[in-house]
Amino acid sequence: MKKQIVLHVGMDKTGTTTLQQFLHGMRAQLETAHGLLVPRTGQWSDHSHHPFAFTALGVNGFKVTDIETLFGDLEAEMSASDADQVLLSSECLFKVPYSQPNSPIWMQFRRLFSRVRIVIYVRRQDSWIESRHRHSIVSGREISIESLAEPFFADYRTYIDQWANLFGKDNVTVRPFEKQQWVNGDICQDFLSTLGLPSGDALSFTAAENQSFSSADVLFRSRLHSLGLTPPNLTRINQILGGRLQEDLPNSPMISPSQAREIIHRYEASNAGIARDYLGRESGVLFLDPLPCDENWAPPCLTLQTVQAIAAAIGATDWELYRALCKAIQDNGPSTVEMAEEDPLLIGFANDPETLLGFAQTTIGRLQKERDQERQARDAQAEDMQFQIAQHDRLIGDLNTQIEHQGLQIAERDAQITLLKDQLSRLMESRSWRLTRPVRATTTLVRKVASALQDRKS
């Protein structure tokens, strides 16, 4: 009997990394306890199944002619498993039916499986655009907010309908990417529920999430990409600026509330159609999170303190990288802008690249000066330690000389003692010493008698 397959096709920026790590970590349990095979065929190191999408599109070194080989390997892996259901996960599949509606990959899915189910998570357009825009800047391939707001990116209904045309609307499951709509507020539990599996199985596994970047960090990097830094240096900066530093940087939405509301309104009708046709919601309400509010929102910007924090993180971690940044500014940036750190113009330089780059160069110079001062202090400390070591060496030399002199004196005394012992031994063994022994004994006796008589008189 043919197996069934579930295609988790994204979208991107909807927890796909989390779900793929979860599926990889739970692979054995899913197969043995629930008959769900997460195949290794076509799986990358990030645990996604992108090669299926790339083969269908013929991109990234994959060829459409490789489809039969790919599915042959998949079929062999399926034959070795008792699982009756297979799951592939790749957000890169989301738009494939739109660009390749007649791809032979769909024929392979129909040939190999009795049923093809599609699971799609969708994120409210303003939130998705915010995340996607930040990611594009960090990756060095910036896509503007205006471009991302166009239907090619933001009208989800177009792509969802393509999947329905291929495999039937009843086989397409759409889930909103909102925590309040997930089972128990957990996306892994929510995903299991879409497969008809016990959601509690997700409680024993914690998957890592994609790293997010603060708006201040993103603004800083948007300047860096215009400086001609090498990809390895940009990658290294990504590593340094990740982690805990993000928590300490300002993070204001890059899309204004009014712009976000305009985007939401633009796709309100399309989203309502998704809610009615794929979630059975007659109300047409797809997303439940409150609309963005103008209150307490301020345009994201780079402040003096923010740039200092970023500069300190780079300079303290990798000074050579910071020197490369300095050179890139000198070679590709505008002329240096001399200013004091207290200059109030710095507070709003997010929209002034010349001021930003000038300040970055000034900051680099300051850090170089601080580094030179630290080196001088270390050199002075090392020189002082070397002087103390020299003094100790001289003292040790003097002590060694004294020890050597005393050793010679002891040797001379030992020689004298040996000589005297030798003389005494020869004297006692001589004839004259033996002949005078009675006289010495009588003299000793007389001295004792005289001493005794003296004691009686007293």
Residue pairs with C-beta under 8 A, 6 or more apart in sequence:
1 84
1 114
2 112
2 113
2 114
3 37
3 78
3 83
3 84
3 85
3 86
3 112
3 113
3 114
4 84
4 85
4 86
4 113
4 114
4 115
4 116
4 117
5 85
5 86
5 87
5 88
5 109
5 112
5 113
5 115
5 116
5 117
6 85
6 86
6 87
6 88
6 117
6 118
6 119
6 195
7 87
7 88
7 89
7 93
7 109
7 116
7 117
7 118
7 119
8 16
8 19
8 87
8 88
8 89
8 90
8 119
8 191
9 90
9 91
9 93
9 94
9 118
9 119
9 120
9 163
10 16
10 90
10 91
10 92
10 93
10 94
10 120
10 121
11 91
11 94
11 120
11 121
11 122
11 123
11 128
11 156
11 177
12 91
12 94
12 132
13 123
13 128
13 131
13 132
13 135
14 91
14 121
14 122
14 123
14 128
14 177
15 121
15 177
15 187
15 209
16 48
16 89
16 91
16 121
17 46
17 208
17 209
17 210
18 187
18 188
18 207
18 208
18 209
18 210
19 89
19 187
19 188
19 191
19 207
20 46
20 47
20 48
20 89
21 47
21 207
21 208
22 188
22 191
22 202
22 205
22 207
23 30
23 38
23 47
23 87
23 89
24 38
24 47
25 205
25 207
26 201
26 202
26 205
27 38
29 201
30 36
30 37
30 38
30 87
30 197
31 37
31 38
31 81
31 83
33 201
34 197
34 201
35 82
35 83
35 84
35 85
36 83
36 85
36 86
36 87
36 195
36 197
37 77
37 78
37 81
37 83
37 85
37 86
37 87
38 86
38 87
38 89
39 49
39 74
39 77
39 78
39 86
39 88
40 77
41 70
41 73
41 74
41 77
42 49
42 50
42 51
42 52
42 55
42 70
42 73
42 74
42 88
43 49
43 51
44 50
44 51
47 89
48 89
48 90
48 91
48 92
49 88
49 89
49 90
50 90
50 92
51 62
51 70
52 70
52 88
52 90
52 93
52 105
53 90
53 92
53 93
53 96
54 60
54 61
54 62
54 92
55 62
55 63
55 64
55 66
55 67
55 70
55 105
56 64
56 67
56 93
56 96
56 100
56 103
56 105
57 96
57 99
57 100
58 64
64 103
64 104
67 104
67 105
67 108
68 108
71 108
71 112
74 86
74 112
75 112
78 86
78 112
85 195
86 113
87 195
94 120
94 159
95 159
96 103
96 105
97 106
97 159
97 162
97 163
97 165
97 166
98 158
98 159
98 162
101 162
101 165
101 166
106 166
109 116
109 167
110 116
115 171
116 166
116 167
116 171
117 167
117 171
117 172
117 173
118 163
118 167
118 171
118 172
118 173
119 173
119 175
119 191
119 194
119 195
120 160
120 163
120 172
120 173
120 174
120 175
121 174
121 175
121 176
121 177
121 187
122 156
122 160
122 174
122 175
122 176
122 177
122 274
122 286
123 131
123 176
123 177
124 176
124 177
124 178
124 264
124 286
124 287
124 289
125 149
125 154
125 263
125 264
125 266
125 267
125 271
126 255
126 259
126 260
126 261
126 263
126 264
126 292
127 177
127 289
128 148
128 154
129 145
129 148
129 149
129 153
129 154
129 255
129 263
130 253
130 254
130 255
130 260
131 212
132 143
132 148
132 153
133 142
133 143
133 144
133 145
133 148
133 254
133 255
134 212
134 213
134 215
134 218
134 254
135 213
136 142
136 143
137 218
137 221
137 222
137 225
138 213
138 217
138 218
138 221
138 238
140 225
140 231
140 234
142 222
142 225
145 254
145 255
145 259
147 153
148 154
149 263
149 266
151 158
154 263
154 266
154 267
155 267
155 270
156 267
156 270
156 271
156 274
157 270
157 271
157 273
157 274
160 172
160 174
160 274
160 278
163 172
164 171
164 172
169 277
169 278
172 278
173 194
173 278
174 274
174 278
174 279
175 181
175 182
175 190
175 191
175 194
176 279
176 286
176 287
176 288
177 187
178 287
178 288
178 289
179 185
179 187
180 288
180 289
181 190
181 288
182 189
182 190
183 189
183 190
183 192
183 193
183 199
184 190
184 199
186 199
186 202
188 202
188 205
188 207
189 199
189 200
189 202
189 203
190 199
191 202
192 198
192 199
192 201
192 202
193 199
211 242
211 246
212 246
213 221
213 241
213 246
214 246
214 249
214 250
214 251
215 250
215 251
215 252
215 253
215 254
215 300
216 249
216 250
216 251
216 300
216 301
216 302
216 303
216 306
216 310
217 241
217 245
217 246
217 249
217 310
218 254
218 300
219 300
219 301
219 302
219 350
220 241
220 302
220 306
220 307
220 310
221 237
221 241
223 353
223 356
223 357
223 360
224 234
224 237
224 325
225 234
226 332
226 353
227 325
227 328
227 329
227 331
227 332
227 333
227 357
228 328
228 331
228 332
229 237
229 324
229 325
229 328
230 324
233 321
233 324
233 325
236 318
236 321
237 314
237 321
237 325
240 313
240 314
240 317
240 318
240 321
241 310
241 313
241 314
245 309
245 310
245 313
248 309
249 306
249 309
249 310
250 300
250 301
250 303
250 306
251 300
252 297
252 298
252 299
252 300
253 260
253 292
253 297
253 300
254 300
255 263
255 292
256 294
256 297
256 299
257 291
257 292
257 293
257 294
257 297
258 294
260 291
260 292
261 291
261 292
264 291
271 284
271 286
271 287
272 284
272 285
272 286
273 284
274 286
275 281
275 283
275 284
275 285
275 286
276 282
276 284
279 286
299 350
300 350
301 347
301 348
301 349
301 350
301 351
302 349
302 350
302 356
303 346
303 347
304 341
304 346
304 347
304 359
307 346
307 356
307 359
307 360
307 363
308 363
311 322
311 360
311 363
311 364
311 367
312 367
314 321
314 322
314 325
315 322
315 364
315 367
315 371
319 371
322 364
322 367
323 364
325 360
325 364
326 361
326 364
326 365
326 368
329 357
329 360
329 361
329 364
330 336
330 361
333 357
333 358
333 361
334 353
334 354
334 357
334 358
335 354
335 358
336 358
336 361
336 362
337 354
337 355
337 357
337 358
337 359
337 361
337 362
338 358
338 362
339 345
339 346
339 355
339 358
339 359
339 362
341 362
341 366
345 352
345 355
346 355
346 359
349 355
349 356
349 359
350 356
427 433
